[in-house]
């Protein structure tokens, strides 16, 4: 046990942070288990989609608050999505056609300038 006042305070703070971080980690881990369980029971795609949404929200929140690193959050989400895809349980999303890349306003302006340039007169 610490004897110095500041060390006692830092111990109190670290214990509070530890419990807070643990609950955040447990939240996304429980959702991860639920997703795996629902995949084995062949649940509805809507339920799986809802769980995936909750899972990604929990993972992002844990990363934002510093309970886990952002790369770990990305890795966890990627692995879960790969697992769901392999199981063939991805829900169908309506109206998701690949969109053509939009040109920026700057690129359009440059293209317009090129068209309007007049050729130089030879001397």
C-alpha positions in Angstrom: 0.0 0.0 0.0 1.2 3.5 -0.8 2.2 5.8 2.0 2.5 9.1 0.1 -0.7 11.1 -0.4 -0.3 11.5 -4.1 0.4 7.7 -4.5 -2.8 6.9 -2.6 -4.7 9.2 -4.9 -3.2 7.7 -8.1 -4.0 4.2 -6.7 -7.7 5.3 -6.3 -7.7 6.7 -9.8 -6.2 3.7 -11.4 -8.7 1.3 -9.6 -11.6 3.5 -10.9 -10.2 3.5 -14.4 -9.5 -0.3 -14.3 -13.2 -1.0 -13.4 -14.5 1.4 -16.0 -12.2 -0.1 -18.7 -13.1 -3.6 -17.7 -16.9 -2.9 -18.1 -16.3 -1.5 -21.5 -14.2 -4.5 -22.6 -16.8 -6.9 -21.2 -19.6 -5.1 -23.1 -18.0 -5.8 -26.5 -16.8 -9.2 -25.6 -20.3 -10.3 -24.5 -21.7 -9.0 -27.8 -19.0 -10.9 -29.6 -20.1 -14.1 -27.9 -23.7 -13.4 -28.7 -22.9 -13.0 -32.3 -21.0 -16.3 -32.4 -23.8 -18.0 -30.6 -26.5 -16.6 -33.0 -24.5 -17.7 -36.0 -24.4 -21.3 -34.7 -28.2 -21.3 -34.1 -29.0 -19.8 -37.5 -30.9 -16.8 -36.2 -32.6 -14.2 -38.4 -30.5 -11.9 -40.4 -32.2 -8.9 -38.7 -31.0 -10.0 -35.3 -27.5 -10.6 -36.5 -27.5 -7.1 -38.1 -28.6 -5.5 -34.9 -25.9 -7.4 -32.9 -23.2 -6.4 -35.4 -24.3 -2.8 -35.1 -24.2 -2.9 -31.3 -20.9 -4.7 -31.3 -19.2 -2.1 -33.6 -20.6 0.7 -31.5 -19.3 -0.9 -28.3 -15.9 -1.5 -29.8 -15.6 2.0 -31.1 -16.6 3.4 -27.8 -14.0 1.3 -26.0 -11.4 2.5 -28.4 -12.5 6.1 -28.1 -12.3 6.0 -24.3 -8.9 4.3 -24.3 -9.9 0.9 -23.0 -8.4 -0.7 -26.2 -6.3 0.7 -29.0 -8.0 1.8 -32.3 -6.1 -0.8 -34.3 -7.5 -3.6 -32.0 -11.0 -2.2 -32.5 -10.6 -2.3 -36.3 -9.2 -5.8 -36.1 -12.1 -7.0 -33.9 -14.7 -5.6 -36.2 -12.9 -7.0 -39.3 -12.8 -10.5 -37.8 -16.4 -10.5 -36.8 -17.5 -9.3 -40.2 -15.4 -12.0 -41.8 -16.9 -14.6 -39.5 -20.4 -13.4 -40.4 -19.6 -13.4 -44.1 -18.2 -16.9 -44.0 -21.4 -18.1 -42.2 -23.4 -16.5 -45.0 -25.5 -14.5 -42.5 -24.9 -11.0 -43.9 -28.2 -9.2 -44.1 -29.2 -7.8 -47.5 -29.0 -4.1 -47.6 -31.3 -2.4 -50.0 -30.2 0.4 -52.3 -26.4 -0.2 -52.0 -25.1 0.1 -55.5 -21.5 1.0 -56.0 -21.4 4.7 -56.8 -19.1 6.3 -59.3 -16.4 8.5 -57.9 -17.5 12.1 -57.8 -15.1 14.7 -59.1 -14.3 17.5 -56.7 -15.2 21.1 -57.5 -11.6 21.9 -58.0 -11.1 19.3 -60.6 -14.2 20.5 -62.5 -12.9 24.1 -62.4 -9.5 23.0 -63.8 -11.2 21.0 -66.6 -13.4 24.0 -67.5 -10.3 26.3 -67.6 -8.5 23.9 -70.0 -11.5 24.1 -72.4 -11.6 27.9 -72.3 -7.9 28.6 -72.9 -7.2 30.0 -76.3 -4.2 29.0 -78.2 -1.2 31.4 -78.2 -0.4 33.4 -81.3 2.9 32.6 -82.9 5.4 35.5 -83.1 
